Amino acid sequence: MRQFSMIDFVALTTALQYTVLLVILALAFGTPLALLMALLRTSRAAIPRWATAFVLQLVQGIPLLALLMFFYFGLPVFLGVQIPPLVAVTVAFTIYTAVFLGEIWRGGIEAVKQTQWEAAASLGISRWQQFRYVIAPQAMKIALPATVGFLVQLIKGTSLAAVVGFVELTRAGQLVSAATFQPLLVYSVVAAVYFAICFPLTLWSRNLEARLNGSR
Amino acid sequence: MGNLNFRPLWRYQDAIIEGIITTLWLTLIATLAGLIIGTICAVVLRRGPKPIRYLIYTYIEVIRNTPPLIQIFIVFFVFPGFGVRLDPFPAASIALSLYFGAYASEIIRSGLDSIPRSQVEAGHCLGLSSLQVFVHVVLGPALRNIYPSITSQIVLVLLGTSIASQISTEELFHTAGFIDSRTFRSFEVYALIALIYVLLVTAFRLLFALIGRVAFRWPTRR
């Protein structure tokens, strides 16, 4: 048995890189899909609205943990192929990001008054241009605090990748804890690292929200 | 491409039902305890002494900015440090209650803040006692304002109970792992369990919508 030492702390911070990597991958693949979700959800046509509402109900009704397990254990067995852990985990977090962020952005788009669409339409620009130049800038401003808030959710959510054995911060914590027999200390350090990342983001989100409400 | 076969799972219906019941218990305990914690914190944050207010503020921020998985580990491992052996179920209940309590106190606080002072003064002018004012003028309308956010947070707690499986609480998600290890039908197991969660969440949402409609009928909608 050995004590928790500097080496273990280095191991944790190294693993933190993979937490960051997961967040970046989830955002890289998830945000375009989230935009698509938001656009389809606010579409004038009924079928895309219903289809995306169904996807939303489905994904929001499944624990993130189950989503991860499904893509890590379930799907590869069914398809009969090997899927690398990073790919499986990325797919799960991408879907998670697309659905939850898409819903936040839908709220932002719908918070912009209908008259803005009409005013834009009266300028004779196309529907896409109406969105791109008139609605999106306003919606972005409205949705920014909640988007930053979601980022905190996503960072915390990546801890679940530990469950399928992907070595990010939480998994590294489990390994160090098993090696040192000091779970309380190790998990407190891990929690502190998460807190150090998430708390500034939370403050930023709150600040943005206060400023947004002030400017109205 | 494999073939789908849900039949091997049928034998485990008892385990699945027990898992669902444990999941629902965890959700219920965390909801009730969390609401109590949240109400106390919200009230103390408004008019408590400063050191206690800072303590509560720290509690809320720590819970909201760290992963629930880590929280559940810490609760599970903190008690043996004091020589008390805690079973997974009570440990998970405590962790989830503390988790929901932090979110609930923020929501309840915003609900109390949403009632303008003038409304309280109006209540006093009508000759209501302080308690009557708190119950009828502040709490009632505040509850109506926060009902949507509280109920969607409860749904998140229901989904969050799945992480209790990681300290081997035998709830629904733990059952999934158990059946998977016996049948090796990973795809079918996780698809089925995901579907059960979706159904539970849908049932919860419908129930909350129904309760909301009955409980907040008065006064007529603005």
Chai-1 contact restraints between the chains, C-beta under 6 A:
chainA,res_idxA,chainB,res_idxB,connection_type,confidence,min_distance_angstrom,max_distance_angstrom,comment,restraint_id
A,G61,B,Y197,contact,1.0,0.0,6.0,A-B,restraint_1
A,G61,B,V198,contact,1.0,0.0,6.0,A-B,restraint_2
A,G61,B,V201,contact,1.0,0.0,6.0,A-B,restraint_3
A,I62,B,A194,contact,1.0,0.0,6.0,A-B,restraint_4
A,I62,B,Y197,contact,1.0,0.0,6.0,A-B,restraint_5
A,P63,B,L159,contact,1.0,0.0,6.0,A-B,restraint_6
A,P63,B,S162,contact,1.0,0.0,6.0,A-B,restraint_7
A,P63,B,Y197,contact,1.0,0.0,6.0,A-B,restraint_8
A,L65,B,S162,contact,1.0,0.0,6.0,A-B,restraint_9
A,A66,B,A194,contact,1.0,0.0,6.0,A-B,restraint_10
A,M69,B,Y190,contact,1.0,0.0,6.0,A-B,restraint_11
A,F70,B,Y190,contact,1.0,0.0,6.0,A-B,restraint_12
A,F73,B,S186,contact,1.0,0.0,6.0,A-B,restraint_13
A,G74,B,S186,contact,1.0,0.0,6.0,A-B,restraint_14
A,G74,B,F187,contact,1.0,0.0,6.0,A-B,restraint_15
A,G74,B,Y190,contact,1.0,0.0,6.0,A-B,restraint_16
A,V77,B,S186,contact,1.0,0.0,6.0,A-B,restraint_17
A,V77,B,F187,contact,1.0,0.0,6.0,A-B,restraint_18
A,F78,B,G2,contact,1.0,0.0,6.0,A-B,restraint_19
A,F78,B,F187,contact,1.0,0.0,6.0,A-B,restraint_20
A,G80,B,G2,contact,1.0,0.0,6.0,A-B,restraint_21
A,K156,B,P67,contact,1.0,0.0,6.0,A-B,restraint_22
A,S159,B,P67,contact,1.0,0.0,6.0,A-B,restraint_23
A,S159,B,L69,contact,1.0,0.0,6.0,A-B,restraint_24
A,P183,B,F77,contact,1.0,0.0,6.0,A-B,restraint_25
A,L184,B,F77,contact,1.0,0.0,6.0,A-B,restraint_26
A,L184,B,V78,contact,1.0,0.0,6.0,A-B,restraint_27
A,L184,B,G81,contact,1.0,0.0,6.0,A-B,restraint_28
A,Y187,B,I70,contact,1.0,0.0,6.0,A-B,restraint_29
A,Y187,B,F73,contact,1.0,0.0,6.0,A-B,restraint_30
A,Y187,B,I74,contact,1.0,0.0,6.0,A-B,restraint_31
A,V190,B,I70,contact,1.0,0.0,6.0,A-B,restraint_32
A,A191,B,T66,contact,1.0,0.0,6.0,A-B,restraint_33
A,A191,B,I70,contact,1.0,0.0,6.0,A-B,restraint_34
A,Y194,B,T66,contact,1.0,0.0,6.0,A-B,restraint_35
A,Y194,B,P67,contact,1.0,0.0,6.0,A-B,restraint_36
A,F195,B,N65,contact,1.0,0.0,6.0,A-B,restraint_37
A,F195,B,T66,contact,1.0,0.0,6.0,A-B,restraint_38
A,C198,B,N65,contact,1.0,0.0,6.0,A-B,restraint_39
A,F199,B,N65,contact,1.0,0.0,6.0,A-B,restraint_40
A,T202,B,N65,contact,1.0,0.0,6.0,A-B,restraint_41
